[in-house]
């Protein structure tokens, strides 16, 4: 029955609904540029990862699927970096030539299992204009977020399209070039809180949002990582330490 | 992405082999090669008050010929590990590259730093795989590995290897390469009868000891460059300590050399 084109389209649509439902409870991931690099931020289980010297990953989805995609990305980047050089490892190539076709294929092979995962990659360049924010969806679709010459260096992963839009809207209003890490952590947390709102909740005012921080955060553990632009090591990835996160909750 | 069920996926050399990017371990055969390989000689490392100092002269030789006088035999592997090499640079630099990528690959995939013992063992395995070449006389590498682990005591760790891959932990100092007998003599003397044991001396004193040791080694061993007074080429020195790795600037080495060695 699947041989009939209409059935196939129907099966794909059903599969899409199923995956969206599975992803609907995922904790959002926020990526925002700051004065020294790019911050990745989320709350909950570990889902911020180092991929290569200048590339990091945040994800929503099933841990098993995230793990498979993460491993594939690390293997590809590492072999490229070993055989050629670290400068030849590019996020664009990784996503377009390797991950996207594999995810699209898995999604459309309706007798096999799709990847229940939505990935947000960030790559740090020599200047903010060279930074890259790139999202790969479960069906292999790629959303490349232009940083607009470094003026709007942010991207989010959210469980639903509406939350993603609300988060981006918030960041668009609040983002200023040249903020330090502490200020950007604040911004990322507020944006994450907006991503957590239920579908029919109104977006609260800024000061209200800050007041409700601890209650909205619940028992969630904050995790954050940065890609530093001018670290004097080749590896730019660094997990943000507990001492740097402490002021967020204290306020 | 297809992998055996129990493969943790963290072994980078075997990933390379699977993809045909790294040769298989050299077979052990008894024929001796006719070529005279390029070799580099005399490296030393010792613990001092702030960590481990690793130093190497700059000469690479092939038989009686000096091939290169600015070779860097002291290589950074990660934030806290240094590998220094005596032997064939072609093999050694490749080993350093594999090692560097292996440690990073492990950290990225397993989400934790490889243990010091794991790192030490990884180098041992690479040497063991290279044993066939070593037997043929064309790929002998005798490294020193220095690292710093703030979580354990003593924090500064120093290892030396033989060409077969046996690892030995050194308590105070290590030296390998053709000039090493002289260097070991000097380090032993300094450590035992010097003003203070090596582990208590300051950074400046440590640099002076290393310079004197390499100069002495070069005096009797043609394969060791020591200090080139005409071309102003000084040994490479790196320090691994609590803050990570620091390469000593040439000006500082030169200044101490003129003040206290020359």
Interface residues (C-beta under 8 A of the other chain):
Chain A: X46 X49 X50 X51 X52 X68 X71 X72 X74 X75 X78 X79 X81 X82 X83 X102 X233 X235
Chain B: X1 X9 X12 X15 X16 X19 X21 X79 X97 X98 X101 X104 X105 X107 X108 X109 X111
